[in-house]
Amino acid sequence: MLLIKRLIEKNYIDICHYRILTFTIYDIYDLIQFLTGGEHVMILPNGVTGFYDSEANKPPTVDGKQFKQLCFDFAARNGGKVIEFSTPQYPANFYHAHVKVLGNVFYILLNAHYPYLTFASLVEPGNIAFIDQPTLNEPFSPFYRVLGTVELNVPFNQTLAKNTKLNRTELEQLAYWKPETVGQIIFNFWD
């Protein structure tokens, strides 16, 4: 029963029909980790922090126009509005939309370099309060990996740093900023 409850919470199974819904490659990996009892720790890719040490190591960028359009469409379809939309402005390494939808005010964040999306109740330098909004994942999950608090609040330490693909400059930034969680690395205000 615990497995069914977890699958419903992660939107793998429809509550009414107990049938398998859509999976992304990341969801399948998460499911395997969950089923085998393995601890799931994201492998952080090169450049996810926004820092890189050479042009050859420059991280990719996501399509900010697509993200903006999805946020505005999502808000409009749900009788809400986008209060503010921000592109990655120094020192932030992410886009964010401040929205009011279904009577709730929250933020939708997208990493500027990888398709990692999450929700937050507060976004200010040095303080992002990640929240889970599983009912809101659907319009974004075909385009992005939606990260929940379980993944983002994983404690980060030097042992985990060795299991990443972060470049030398990023590792130097980790040593300087001393992030406590994976979420503080993926969504940061480092300068």
N, C-alpha and C positions, 0 to 999 in steps of 0.2 A: 504494500500500500504506500509506503514511503517513496518508492520509486515512481509510482503513478503520480503522487502528489508533486514530486520534483519535476516530472515531465510536464505536468499541467502548468506549474509555475513558470517554466521556461518556454511555454507555448509550443512544446513538441507534440502535445496531444490535446485535441479539442475536448473540453470538459463534457460536452453533451454526447459525443460519439466515441470517445476514446480511440480516435484514429490518428495515425501519424500525419502530421502536417508537413510543411516545407522545412527542409534542412539546408543549411549552407555547410561548406566544408568545415567551418569553425564550430558550428553546432554539433557536427558529427564527432569532431575531436573532443569537445566538451563532454558529450554523451559517453564516449569511450572512457574518458578520464573518470567520469562519475561512476560508471558501471564497474570499472576495475578498481575503484577505491583510490586511484592515483590522485595525487595533489596536482591541481591544475595551476600552472604558473605560465603566464604568457611569455613567449620568447620575444623580447623587444627587438624590433628591426633597426638596422642602421638608419640614423637620422630622425627617428621618431620624436626626439626632443627639439628638433629644428637646428641642431648644431652638426657641423661636419668639418672634416679636416682637409679636404681637397675637392676640387671640381669633380674628380673621378668618383668621389664618395658622396656626392651631393644626393640627398634623398629625393624621391619623387614628390609631386604635389597632387593634391586632390582637386577636383573641379568645384571651386567655390560657387560658381553660378548655378550649378545643378543643386548644390546644398541649399542655397538661398531660395531657389524656386520650390524645392520640396518643402521647406519650412513655411513659406507663404501659402502654398497649396494646402498643406496639412492644417494650418490655422484656419483658413477660409472654409474648408470642408467641415470643420468642427465648430463653426460659429465663433471662432476666436480671432485673434489678431496678433501680428508680430509687433511688439512694442519697440524693439530695436534689433537691428542686425549688424554684427561687427565682423569685419575681416580680421585676419591675424595682424594685429598692430603691435609693434615692438613694445614690450618684450613677450607678449603672448604668442604661443605657437599653435593657436587654434582659432577656428571660426566659432561664433556663438550667436544664437538667436534667443532673445528674451521674448517669451510668448505668454499670452493669456488664452488658455483653451479649457473648455469645460469647467469654467469657474476657478481654474488653478493657474497660478503664475509660476513659471519655471524657465529654465534655460535648456537649450539643446546645443551641445558642443560637438564639434568635429575637428579632429586633429588635422593640421594643415598638410601633413605629409603622407598619412596612411588613412584608409577608410575606417577609422575608429570613431564611433559616435557614442555619446552618453547623455544623460540628463542630470541636471543639478538644480538645487533650490537656491544656491548662492554662488556667485562668481565674482571674486575680487582678488587682487594680487595676494598670493600667499594663502588663499582660503577658498577652496572650491568644495562645496558640500554635494557630493554625488548622491543621487537618489535613483531608485528603481521605478520605472514606469512601464511595466510589461504590456499594458494595454495600448501603449503608444509606439511600441516597437515595429508593428506591422508596416506602416508606410515607409519606414526607413531601412528595414532589414534586407530588402532586395538590393540595396545599394551600398550598405555599410555593415560592418560588424558592430552590433549594438552591445556595448560593454555594460555590465551591471556592477553593483557595489561589491559583489563577491570577488570579481576579478580586480577591480580598481583599488580595493582596500587591502589587497594582499601586502603584508609587510615586505619592504624591500631592504635587502642587506647586501653586503659585498659577495656573499656566496651566490646569491641570485644574479649579481652583476656578471659573474663569470659565465653564466648560461644565457647571455644575451648576444645580439649581433651589433651592439652599440659600438660606434667608432671611438678612437682614442680621445678626441675632443669631448665627446659625450661623457666618457668615463671621468674625464677631468671635471666636467660640470657636476657630475654626481658627487664627486669627492668634495666639491666646493659647497653645493646647495644642500647636500645630505637629505634627499627626499626619504620620507618614511614609508611611502606606499607606491605601488605601480602607477596608480592614478596621478600622483604628483609628478611623475616622469612624462607620461603621455600627454597630460594637459598642464602646461607650466607657464610661468611668467618670468623665466630666467633671462638675464641680460648678459 
